[in-house]
Structure formats: C-alpha cells, structure tokens
Amino acid sequence: MQEPKMKAVEMVRAIREAHYAHLKALPPEAKIAFFREKARALHAELGRSEELPRDAAQPARTPRG
C-alpha cells in the first residue's frame, strides 16, 4: 500500500492543538471573535458573502445552573 501524500488526521490534530494553545486563556468573547475572523477570511478566500445567517449572527445562550 502506498503512503498517503497528505496526512489529514495529523494535520487536523496539529491545527486543533495550535488553536487550543492560542485560545485556552482567552475569554469566551475573544474565542468567538477568533473563529468568526477565521470564517470571514475563508469566505473571502472562497469569494463568498461575509454575511452570516440570521441565527448564526448571535452566539447561542446556554442556561447556567
């Protein structure tokens, strides 16, 4: 069997670990802003609209208890 040219699982794990290390000490608002900026940049790269769907524009509220 031929060795794959791209190791997708390892690549995704490395990205997640880097994001975790960068975000672990930040408040929730900064984490949301980080991912929104990443999404905006990807949409710009793909030539898609930056407008979010209505339900995605506001973060979900979770009950605290």
N, C-alpha and C positions, 0 to 999 in steps of 0.2 A: 504494500500500500504506500502511496506517495505522501510525503509530508505536506500538509497544507501550507500555502504561501502566507496566509494570514491566520493568526490565532485569535479568533474573535472573542472567545471566553476570557482569555488572559487580558486582552485589550480592554474589554468592558470592566473587568475587575480592577485594572490599574486606574482607569478613569474614575470609577466609584471611590476607590481608596484616596485618590488625589482630591476629589470633591469633598469627601468626609474630612480629610485633614484640614482643608481650607475653611470648611463651614462649621466644624464642631463647636467652636467657641462663640459663634455669632448668634445674635437673637433671631427669632423666627422671621421677623420682617426683613432682615438682611438676607436670610436664606431664600425667601420668596423672591426678593429682588434679583438675586444671583441667577435663579433659574428662569425668571422672566427675561432677563437680559440674554441669557444663552438661547432661549427660544426666539427672541427678537432677531438675534444675529443669524440664526439658522434660517428663519423665514426670509430675511433679507438676502441671504446667500442663495436661497431657492427661488427667489423672486415672487414670494407670496405676500399677501397682505399682512401687515403687522397687527391689524385689529383683532382683538380677542373675541371669541363668542361671549355673549352676554353672561352666561352662567360661569364662565371661567375668569371674568374680569375681577371678581371679588373672591378672596380666599374663603374657603369653607369655614364655617364656625362650628366648633365642637363643644359640646357641653363639658363643663368642668365639675368634677364632683369628688 
